[in-house]
Amino acid sequence: MKTPVGKVGTRSAVLGLRPGIDPDRMNQLADEFEAEGFLAKQSRKTG
């Protein structure tokens, strides 16, 4: 499929999630876990 000049084409990705699973909330939880892991690692280094 050719994209017309001046237009941007996008394709949606199928995530295969179950109904009721919010991918935005999953990303937020992943960020929170990453931040908690970073803080735990930093506290082990300093303490």
mmCIF file as Biopython writes it, N, C-alpha, C and O atoms, coordinates in Angstrom:
data_model
#
loop_
_atom_site.group_PDB
_atom_site.id
_atom_site.type_symbol
_atom_site.label_atom_id
_atom_site.label_alt_id
_atom_site.label_comp_id
_atom_site.label_asym_id
_atom_site.label_entity_id
_atom_site.label_seq_id
_atom_site.pdbx_PDB_ins_code
_atom_site.Cartn_x
_atom_site.Cartn_y
_atom_site.Cartn_z
_atom_site.occupancy
_atom_site.B_iso_or_equiv
_atom_site.auth_seq_id
_atom_site.auth_asym_id
_atom_site.pdbx_PDB_model_num
ATOM 1   N N  . MET A ? 1  ? 0.853   -1.182  0.000  1.0 0.0 1  A 1 
ATOM 2   C CA . MET A ? 1  ? 0.000   0.000   0.000  1.0 0.0 1  A 1 
ATOM 3   C C  . MET A ? 1  ? 0.890   1.233   0.000  1.0 0.0 1  A 1 
ATOM 4   O O  . MET A ? 1  ? 1.748   1.385   0.870  1.0 0.0 1  A 1 
ATOM 5   N N  . LYS A ? 2  ? 0.689   2.097   -0.958 1.0 0.0 2  A 1 
ATOM 6   C CA . LYS A ? 2  ? 1.467   3.331   -1.033 1.0 0.0 2  A 1 
ATOM 7   C C  . LYS A ? 2  ? 0.792   4.417   -0.204 1.0 0.0 2  A 1 
ATOM 8   O O  . LYS A ? 2  ? -0.434  4.519   -0.165 1.0 0.0 2  A 1 
ATOM 9   N N  . THR A ? 3  ? 1.616   5.225   0.456  1.0 0.0 3  A 1 
ATOM 10  C CA . THR A ? 3  ? 1.112   6.347   1.238  1.0 0.0 3  A 1 
ATOM 11  C C  . THR A ? 3  ? 1.121   7.578   0.359  1.0 0.0 3  A 1 
ATOM 12  O O  . THR A ? 3  ? 2.144   7.885   -0.253 1.0 0.0 3  A 1 
ATOM 13  N N  . PRO A ? 4  ? 0.005   8.294   0.280  1.0 0.0 4  A 1 
ATOM 14  C CA . PRO A ? 4  ? -0.012  9.522   -0.520 1.0 0.0 4  A 1 
ATOM 15  C C  . PRO A ? 4  ? 1.007   10.531  0.006  1.0 0.0 4  A 1 
ATOM 16  O O  . PRO A ? 4  ? 1.284   10.578  1.204  1.0 0.0 4  A 1 
ATOM 17  N N  . VAL A ? 5  ? 1.559   11.333  -0.898 1.0 0.0 5  A 1 
ATOM 18  C CA . VAL A ? 5  ? 2.546   12.342  -0.522 1.0 0.0 5  A 1 
ATOM 19  C C  . VAL A ? 5  ? 1.913   13.316  0.468  1.0 0.0 5  A 1 
ATOM 20  O O  . VAL A ? 5  ? 0.797   13.794  0.264  1.0 0.0 5  A 1 
ATOM 21  N N  . GLY A ? 6  ? 2.655   13.604  1.558  1.0 0.0 6  A 1 
ATOM 22  C CA . GLY A ? 6  ? 2.162   14.537  2.561  1.0 0.0 6  A 1 
ATOM 23  C C  . GLY A ? 6  ? 1.318   13.879  3.642  1.0 0.0 6  A 1 
ATOM 24  O O  . GLY A ? 6  ? 0.901   14.544  4.590  1.0 0.0 6  A 1 
ATOM 25  N N  . LYS A ? 7  ? 1.067   12.604  3.515  1.0 0.0 7  A 1 
ATOM 26  C CA . LYS A ? 7  ? 0.276   11.886  4.518  1.0 0.0 7  A 1 
ATOM 27  C C  . LYS A ? 7  ? 1.172   10.886  5.235  1.0 0.0 7  A 1 
ATOM 28  O O  . LYS A ? 7  ? 2.151   10.402  4.667  1.0 0.0 7  A 1 
ATOM 29  N N  . VAL A ? 8  ? 0.842   10.584  6.454  1.0 0.0 8  A 1 
ATOM 30  C CA . VAL A ? 8  ? 1.586   9.598   7.225  1.0 0.0 8  A 1 
ATOM 31  C C  . VAL A ? 8  ? 0.687   8.387   7.414  1.0 0.0 8  A 1 
ATOM 32  O O  . VAL A ? 8  ? -0.448  8.508   7.875  1.0 0.0 8  A 1 
ATOM 33  N N  . GLY A ? 9  ? 1.193   7.245   7.062  1.0 0.0 9  A 1 
ATOM 34  C CA . GLY A ? 9  ? 0.428   6.018   7.227  1.0 0.0 9  A 1 
ATOM 35  C C  . GLY A ? 9  ? 0.783   5.330   8.533  1.0 0.0 9  A 1 
ATOM 36  O O  . GLY A ? 9  ? 1.940   5.349   8.953  1.0 0.0 9  A 1 
ATOM 37  N N  . THR A ? 10 ? -0.184  4.736   9.164  1.0 0.0 10 A 1 
ATOM 38  C CA . THR A ? 10 ? 0.047   3.995   10.393 1.0 0.0 10 A 1 
ATOM 39  C C  . THR A ? 10 ? -0.657  2.658   10.307 1.0 0.0 10 A 1 
ATOM 40  O O  . THR A ? 10 ? -1.636  2.505   9.577  1.0 0.0 10 A 1 
ATOM 41  N N  . ARG A ? 11 ? -0.160  1.704   11.047 1.0 0.0 11 A 1 
ATOM 42  C CA . ARG A ? 11 ? -0.795  0.398   11.161 1.0 0.0 11 A 1 
ATOM 43  C C  . ARG A ? 11 ? -1.024  0.118   12.627 1.0 0.0 11 A 1 
ATOM 44  O O  . ARG A ? 11 ? -0.169  0.403   13.466 1.0 0.0 11 A 1 
ATOM 45  N N  . SER A ? 12 ? -2.164  -0.433  12.931 1.0 0.0 12 A 1 
ATOM 46  C CA . SER A ? 12 ? -2.426  -0.780  14.323 1.0 0.0 12 A 1 
ATOM 47  C C  . SER A ? 12 ? -1.810  -2.137  14.615 1.0 0.0 12 A 1 
ATOM 48  O O  . SER A ? 12 ? -1.768  -3.012  13.750 1.0 0.0 12 A 1 
ATOM 49  N N  . ALA A ? 13 ? -1.338  -2.303  15.826 1.0 0.0 13 A 1 
ATOM 50  C CA . ALA A ? 13 ? -0.736  -3.565  16.246 1.0 0.0 13 A 1 
ATOM 51  C C  . ALA A ? 13 ? -1.731  -4.329  17.108 1.0 0.0 13 A 1 
ATOM 52  O O  . ALA A ? 13 ? -2.381  -3.759  17.984 1.0 0.0 13 A 1 
ATOM 53  N N  . VAL A ? 14 ? -1.837  -5.602  16.851 1.0 0.0 14 A 1 
ATOM 54  C CA . VAL A ? 14 ? -2.708  -6.449  17.641 1.0 0.0 14 A 1 
ATOM 55  C C  . VAL A ? 14 ? -1.914  -6.915  18.847 1.0 0.0 14 A 1 
ATOM 56  O O  . VAL A ? 14 ? -0.900  -7.596  18.696 1.0 0.0 14 A 1 
ATOM 57  N N  . LEU A ? 15 ? -2.367  -6.554  20.054 1.0 0.0 15 A 1 
ATOM 58  C CA . LEU A ? 15 ? -1.641  -6.913  21.264 1.0 0.0 15 A 1 
ATOM 59  C C  . LEU A ? 15 ? -2.051  -8.276  21.807 1.0 0.0 15 A 1 
ATOM 60  O O  . LEU A ? 15 ? -1.308  -8.883  22.579 1.0 0.0 15 A 1 
ATOM 61  N N  . GLY A ? 16 ? -3.205  -8.756  21.420 1.0 0.0 16 A 1 
ATOM 62  C CA . GLY A ? 16 ? -3.658  -10.053 21.897 1.0 0.0 16 A 1 
ATOM 63  C C  . GLY A ? 16 ? -4.058  -10.055 23.361 1.0 0.0 16 A 1 
ATOM 64  O O  . GLY A ? 16 ? -3.944  -11.077 24.037 1.0 0.0 16 A 1 
ATOM 65  N N  . LEU A ? 17 ? -4.524  -8.918  23.852 1.0 0.0 17 A 1 
ATOM 66  C CA . LEU A ? 17 ? -4.918  -8.826  25.258 1.0 0.0 17 A 1 
ATOM 67  C C  . LEU A ? 17 ? -6.343  -9.324  25.449 1.0 0.0 17 A 1 
ATOM 68  O O  . LEU A ? 17 ? -7.163  -9.285  24.532 1.0 0.0 17 A 1 
ATOM 69  N N  . ARG A ? 18 ? -6.611  -9.785  26.636 1.0 0.0 18 A 1 
ATOM 70  C CA . ARG A ? 18 ? -7.959  -10.223 26.973 1.0 0.0 18 A 1 
ATOM 71  C C  . ARG A ? 18 ? -8.878  -9.016  27.085 1.0 0.0 18 A 1 
ATOM 72  O O  . ARG A ? 18 ? -8.419  -7.911  27.376 1.0 0.0 18 A 1 
ATOM 73  N N  . PRO A ? 19 ? -10.176 -9.218  26.855 1.0 0.0 19 A 1 
ATOM 74  C CA . PRO A ? 19 ? -11.120 -8.106  27.037 1.0 0.0 19 A 1 
ATOM 75  C C  . PRO A ? 19 ? -11.043 -7.578  28.474 1.0 0.0 19 A 1 
ATOM 76  O O  . PRO A ? 19 ? -10.960 -8.357  29.424 1.0 0.0 19 A 1 
ATOM 77  N N  . GLY A ? 20 ? -11.071 -6.279  28.621 1.0 0.0 20 A 1 
ATOM 78  C CA . GLY A ? 20 ? -11.019 -5.664  29.942 1.0 0.0 20 A 1 
ATOM 79  C C  . GLY A ? 20 ? -9.616  -5.267  30.376 1.0 0.0 20 A 1 
ATOM 80  O O  . GLY A ? 20 ? -9.460  -4.588  31.390 1.0 0.0 20 A 1 
ATOM 81  N N  . ILE A ? 21 ? -8.587  -5.675  29.630 1.0 0.0 21 A 1 
ATOM 82  C CA . ILE A ? 21 ? -7.217  -5.300  29.949 1.0 0.0 21 A 1 
ATOM 83  C C  . ILE A ? 21 ? -6.921  -3.961  29.281 1.0 0.0 21 A 1 
ATOM 84  O O  . ILE A ? 21 ? -7.071  -3.817  28.067 1.0 0.0 21 A 1 
ATOM 85  N N  . ASP A ? 22 ? -6.505  -2.998  30.069 1.0 0.0 22 A 1 
ATOM 86  C CA . ASP A ? 22 ? -6.213  -1.654  29.568 1.0 0.0 22 A 1 
ATOM 87  C C  . ASP A ? 22 ? -4.709  -1.536  29.308 1.0 0.0 22 A 1 
ATOM 88  O O  . ASP A ? 22 ? -3.927  -1.507  30.259 1.0 0.0 22 A 1 
ATOM 89  N N  . PRO A ? 23 ? -4.288  -1.468  28.041 1.0 0.0 23 A 1 
ATOM 90  C CA . PRO A ? 23 ? -2.848  -1.403  27.758 1.0 0.0 23 A 1 
ATOM 91  C C  . PRO A ? 23 ? -2.182  -0.158  28.325 1.0 0.0 23 A 1 
ATOM 92  O O  . PRO A ? 23 ? -1.003  -0.209  28.676 1.0 0.0 23 A 1 
ATOM 93  N N  . ASP A ? 24 ? -2.897  0.959   28.428 1.0 0.0 24 A 1 
ATOM 94  C CA . ASP A ? 24 ? -2.311  2.174   29.008 1.0 0.0 24 A 1 
ATOM 95  C C  . ASP A ? 24 ? -2.017  1.973   30.488 1.0 0.0 24 A 1 
ATOM 96  O O  . ASP A ? 24 ? -0.983  2.419   30.986 1.0 0.0 24 A 1 
ATOM 97  N N  . ARG A ? 25 ? -2.918  1.307   31.187 1.0 0.0 25 A 1 
ATOM 98  C CA . ARG A ? 25 ? -2.708  1.032   32.616 1.0 0.0 25 A 1 
ATOM 99  C C  . ARG A ? 25 ? -1.554  0.050   32.808 1.0 0.0 25 A 1 
ATOM 100 O O  . ARG A ? 25 ? -0.790  0.156   33.768 1.0 0.0 25 A 1 
ATOM 101 N N  . MET A ? 26 ? -1.433  -0.911  31.879 1.0 0.0 26 A 1 
ATOM 102 C CA . MET A ? 26 ? -0.312  -1.855  31.965 1.0 0.0 26 A 1 
ATOM 103 C C  . MET A ? 26 ? 1.014   -1.119  31.828 1.0 0.0 26 A 1 
ATOM 104 O O  . MET A ? 26 ? 1.969   -1.429  32.542 1.0 0.0 26 A 1 
ATOM 105 N N  . ASN A ? 27 ? 1.086   -0.151  30.921 1.0 0.0 27 A 1 
ATOM 106 C CA . ASN A ? 27 ? 2.309   0.633   30.755 1.0 0.0 27 A 1 
ATOM 107 C C  . ASN A ? 27 ? 2.611   1.448   32.009 1.0 0.0 27 A 1 
ATOM 108 O O  . ASN A ? 27 ? 3.768   1.588   32.403 1.0 0.0 27 A 1 
ATOM 109 N N  . GLN A ? 28 ? 1.566   1.984   32.631 1.0 0.0 28 A 1 
ATOM 110 C CA . GLN A ? 28 ? 1.753   2.768   33.856 1.0 0.0 28 A 1 
ATOM 111 C C  . GLN A ? 28 ? 2.291   1.869   34.973 1.0 0.0 28 A 1 
ATOM 112 O O  . GLN A ? 28 ? 3.193   2.268   35.710 1.0 0.0 28 A 1 
ATOM 113 N N  . LEU A ? 29 ? 1.740   0.661   35.099 1.0 0.0 29 A 1 
ATOM 114 C CA . LEU A ? 29 ? 2.224   -0.268  36.119 1.0 0.0 29 A 1 
ATOM 115 C C  . LEU A ? 29 ? 3.677   -0.666  35.858 1.0 0.0 29 A 1 
ATOM 116 O O  . LEU A ? 29 ? 4.475   -0.760  36.790 1.0 0.0 29 A 1 
ATOM 117 N N  . ALA A ? 30 ? 4.014   -0.897  34.598 1.0 0.0 30 A 1 
ATOM 118 C CA . ALA A ? 30 ? 5.392   -1.252  34.260 1.0 0.0 30 A 1 
ATOM 119 C C  . ALA A ? 30 ? 6.345   -0.122  34.644 1.0 0.0 30 A 1 
ATOM 120 O O  . ALA A ? 30 ? 7.438   -0.378  35.148 1.0 0.0 30 A 1 
ATOM 121 N N  . ASP A ? 31 ? 5.941   1.117   34.410 1.0 0.0 31 A 1 
ATOM 122 C CA . ASP A ? 31 ? 6.771   2.262   34.794 1.0 0.0 31 A 1 
ATOM 123 C C  . ASP A ? 31 ? 6.942   2.339   36.307 1.0 0.0 31 A 1 
ATOM 124 O O  . ASP A ? 31 ? 8.030   2.632   36.800 1.0 0.0 31 A 1 
ATOM 125 N N  . GLU A ? 32 ? 5.860   2.073   37.041 1.0 0.0 32 A 1 
ATOM 126 C CA . GLU A ? 32 ? 5.935   2.110   38.502 1.0 0.0 32 A 1 
ATOM 127 C C  . GLU A ? 32 ? 6.875   1.023   39.022 1.0 0.0 32 A 1 
ATOM 128 O O  . GLU A ? 32 ? 7.676   1.274   39.923 1.0 0.0 32 A 1 
ATOM 129 N N  . PHE A ? 33 ? 6.781   -0.186  38.456 1.0 0.0 33 A 1 
ATOM 130 C CA . PHE A ? 33 ? 7.673   -1.267  38.877 1.0 0.0 33 A 1 
ATOM 131 C C  . PHE A ? 33 ? 9.128   -0.942  38.555 1.0 0.0 33 A 1 
ATOM 132 O O  . PHE A ? 33 ? 10.023  -1.246  39.345 1.0 0.0 33 A 1 
ATOM 133 N N  . GLU A ? 34 ? 9.364   -0.335  37.414 1.0 0.0 34 A 1 
ATOM 134 C CA . GLU A ? 34 ? 10.721  0.036   37.036 1.0 0.0 34 A 1 
ATOM 135 C C  . GLU A ? 34 ? 11.279  1.079   37.998 1.0 0.0 34 A 1 
ATOM 136 O O  . GLU A ? 34 ? 12.440  0.998   38.398 1.0 0.0 34 A 1 
ATOM 137 N N  . ALA A ? 35 ? 10.457  2.058   38.370 1.0 0.0 35 A 1 
ATOM 138 C CA . ALA A ? 35 ? 10.895  3.091   39.310 1.0 0.0 35 A 1 
ATOM 139 C C  . ALA A ? 35 ? 11.178  2.488   40.687 1.0 0.0 35 A 1 
ATOM 140 O O  . ALA A ? 35 ? 12.164  2.847   41.331 1.0 0.0 35 A 1 
ATOM 141 N N  . GLU A ? 36 ? 10.322  1.580   41.137 1.0 0.0 36 A 1 
ATOM 142 C CA . GLU A ? 36 ? 10.541  0.939   42.437 1.0 0.0 36 A 1 
ATOM 143 C C  . GLU A ? 36 ? 11.825  0.119   42.427 1.0 0.0 36 A 1 
ATOM 144 O O  . GLU A ? 36 ? 12.577  0.131   43.401 1.0 0.0 36 A 1 
ATOM 145 N N  . GLY A ? 37 ? 12.078  -0.587  41.342 1.0 0.0 37 A 1 
ATOM 146 C CA . GLY A ? 37 ? 13.310  -1.370  41.226 1.0 0.0 37 A 1 
ATOM 147 C C  . GLY A ? 37 ? 14.537  -0.487  41.235 1.0 0.0 37 A 1 
ATOM 148 O O  . GLY A ? 37 ? 15.539  -0.818  41.868 1.0 0.0 37 A 1 
ATOM 149 N N  . PHE A ? 38 ? 14.469  0.628   40.541 1.0 0.0 38 A 1 
ATOM 150 C CA . PHE A ? 38 ? 15.586  1.572   40.521 1.0 0.0 38 A 1 
ATOM 151 C C  . PHE A ? 38 ? 15.858  2.117   41.915 1.0 0.0 38 A 1 
ATOM 152 O O  . PHE A ? 38 ? 17.008  2.177   42.350 1.0 0.0 38 A 1 
ATOM 153 N N  . LEU A ? 39 ? 14.798  2.515   42.616 1.0 0.0 39 A 1 
ATOM 154 C CA . LEU A ? 39 ? 14.982  3.058   43.971 1.0 0.0 39 A 1 
ATOM 155 C C  . LEU A ? 39 ? 15.543  2.007   44.922 1.0 0.0 39 A 1 
ATOM 156 O O  . LEU A ? 39 ? 16.381  2.323   45.766 1.0 0.0 39 A 1 
ATOM 157 N N  . ALA A ? 40 ? 15.092  0.766   44.796 1.0 0.0 40 A 1 
ATOM 158 C CA . ALA A ? 40 ? 15.606  -0.304  45.644 1.0 0.0 40 A 1 
ATOM 159 C C  . ALA A ? 40 ? 17.086  -0.543  45.364 1.0 0.0 40 A 1 
ATOM 160 O O  . ALA A ? 40 ? 17.873  -0.754  46.286 1.0 0.0 40 A 1 
ATOM 161 N N  . LYS A ? 41 ? 17.455  -0.508  44.098 1.0 0.0 41 A 1 
ATOM 162 C CA . LYS A ? 41 ? 18.863  -0.711  43.731 1.0 0.0 41 A 1 
ATOM 163 C C  . LYS A ? 41 ? 19.721  0.437   44.259 1.0 0.0 41 A 1 
ATOM 164 O O  . LYS A ? 41 ? 20.830  0.203   44.739 1.0 0.0 41 A 1 
ATOM 165 N N  . GLN A ? 42 ? 19.232  1.659   44.179 1.0 0.0 42 A 1 
ATOM 166 C CA . GLN A ? 42 ? 19.977  2.817   44.675 1.0 0.0 42 A 1 
ATOM 167 C C  . GLN A ? 42 ? 20.137  2.756   46.187 1.0 0.0 42 A 1 
ATOM 168 O O  . GLN A ? 42 ? 21.190  3.113   46.714 1.0 0.0 42 A 1 
ATOM 169 N N  . SER A ? 43 ? 19.094  2.303   46.893 1.0 0.0 43 A 1 
ATOM 170 C CA . SER A ? 43 ? 19.200  2.252   48.350 1.0 0.0 43 A 1 
ATOM 171 C C  . SER A ? 43 ? 20.183  1.166   48.795 1.0 0.0 43 A 1 
ATOM 172 O O  . SER A ? 43 ? 20.819  1.299   49.841 1.0 0.0 43 A 1 
ATOM 173 N N  . ARG A ? 44 ? 20.311  0.095   48.011 1.0 0.0 44 A 1 
ATOM 174 C CA . ARG A ? 44 ? 21.301  -0.950  48.335 1.0 0.0 44 A 1 
ATOM 175 C C  . ARG A ? 44 ? 22.718  -0.420  48.133 1.0 0.0 44 A 1 
ATOM 176 O O  . ARG A ? 44 ? 23.629  -0.782  48.876 1.0 0.0 44 A 1 
ATOM 177 N N  . LYS A ? 45 ? 22.902  0.428   47.137 1.0 0.0 45 A 1 
ATOM 178 C CA . LYS A ? 45 ? 24.229  0.982   46.865 1.0 0.0 45 A 1 
ATOM 179 C C  . LYS A ? 45 ? 24.660  1.944   47.972 1.0 0.0 45 A 1 
ATOM 180 O O  . LYS A ? 45 ? 25.830  1.971   48.355 1.0 0.0 45 A 1 
ATOM 181 N N  . THR A ? 46 ? 23.711  2.736   48.486 1.0 0.0 46 A 1 
ATOM 182 C CA . THR A ? 46 ? 24.058  3.758   49.474 1.0 0.0 46 A 1 
ATOM 183 C C  . THR A ? 46 ? 23.962  3.249   50.900 1.0 0.0 46 A 1 
ATOM 184 O O  . THR A ? 46 ? 24.531  3.846   51.814 1.0 0.0 46 A 1 
ATOM 185 N N  . GLY A ? 47 ? 23.255  2.168   51.093 1.0 0.0 47 A 1 
ATOM 186 C CA . GLY A ? 47 ? 23.027  1.721   52.462 1.0 0.0 47 A 1 
ATOM 187 C C  . GLY A ? 47 ? 23.608  0.458   52.800 1.0 0.0 47 A 1 
ATOM 188 O O  . GLY A ? 47 ? 23.469  -0.002  53.933 1.0 0.0 47 A 1 
#
